[in-house]
Amino acid sequence: MPEPDVRPVRIGTAAPGPVQAGESGEVGEVGEVGEVVREARALAGDDVAEVLRWGATRAPGVPLPGGGATLARWELLAGVAAQDLSVARVLEPHLDAVAILAEAGEDAPPGSTWGVWAAEGPGGRLVAHGSDEDGWRLTGTKPWCSLGAVVDHALVTAWVDDERRRLFAVRMDAPGIHVDAGTWVPTGLSAVVTTPVSMSAVVARPVGATGWYLERDGFWWGGIGVAAVWYGGAVGLARRLAAQLRSRTPDQLALMHLGEVDAALTGARAALAGAAGLVDGGATTGPAALLLGARTRHVVATAVETVSRHVGHALGPGPLSQEPEHVARVADLALYVRQHHAERDAAGLGALLLEQHDGPAPW
C-alpha cells in the first residue's frame, strides 16, 4: 500500500497557502490549509461526534462563500475529502449551516454543531404551524436527516402551506423530537448515519422569510461546495492510481487510464475555479446562480464517475480486496456523488439553459 498523500488539493492556479477570509469572515484558528488536511487525516476512523466537535472549532475561520475567498473554502473542503470522505461529509453540512445563518444575518452559537435537512420524501411532511408573532412549532417527519442523533442543532425546511416551505432552526434536545431508528445499511459513509426525524409540536425559530432558503443565491453556492467535496474524493482515488503507476513500468492501457483521469480532473477543477471567481465577482445572482450551480455540479459529478471508472479498471481487484482505505473511499464516493441525480439533473440543466438563453446558446 502506498504511503498516504497528505498534500492539500489545489483547485485554483496558485499553490495552496494560508486560508484567507473575505469580507464576511475572519481567519481565526484555521491557519494553513495543509494543517487542516493533516488534522482531517488524523480524524479518519474517529467517532463522528469527535469529528463534529473538530469541525465546530474550525468553522469560524473558514471563509464564507461569496466573501472574496470562495476558492479557498472549496480547496479546504476538497483537501479534507481527499483524505477521508466521511470526515468531509461531516464537516461540509456544518460549514453550510454556518454560511446559511450568516447569509440570514445570524451567527451559530460557539461550539454548536449543525445539520441541514431540506430533502423531501414520499409520505408525510414536516409542517410548520404558527406565526412570527406567536412563535412556530413543527410537527411531522423529516426524511434523510444526516447525523440526526449526533448534532445538537439543525436547520430544517418545513411546509407553511400546501405550496411553500420555510427554513427553521431547532435544538435537537427540544421536547417532541425523536430520531427514528430508520434503516441505514450502506457500504459507503456508514458512520454518517442518516435517518428520519419525527417532531411533535417542536419549538422552532424561523431563519429567513418563507421561500428564502431555496431562492437565495447561497443555496447554489453551497451546492457547488458539495461538488468540491466530490472532486476531492476523486483526487484521492487518482492519487492511488498515480502511486501504483510510479511503482512499476506502466503499459499503454495504464497510461491511457491515467490520461483520462487527468483530463477529467482538469475539467472539474476548471469548472470549480471558474465558479468561485464568478461567485466572488458578484456575477451569479438569481437565475444565473441556479444555472452556474447546476452546470458546475454536473461537470464535477461526471468527472467523478469517469475517474472512478478508470481507476477501477486500472487498479483491478487488488486494492479493492486488500486496502481498507481504498475500499472505503470507493464506496464513500459512490454513495456521496449520488446526491447528484445523474440524467435527471442533466435534463434539468438543459431546461435551465433554454429558459435563460432565448437566442444563441452561450457556447
RAVEN-V616731 format. One record per helix or strand of 3 or more residues. SS is the DSSP state (hx for helix, st for strand). FROM is the first residue (numbers start at 0). TO is the last residue. Records with the same first field share a line. If there is no record, write none. Layout:
# RAVEN-V616731
SS->FROM-TO, FROM-TO
This chain:
# RAVEN-V616731
hx->32-42, 47-58, 69-82, 84-102, 211-214, 217-245, 251-279, 286-314, 316-321, 323-338, 341-355
st->113-116, 125-130, 134-145, 152-158, 164-170, 176-178, 193-205
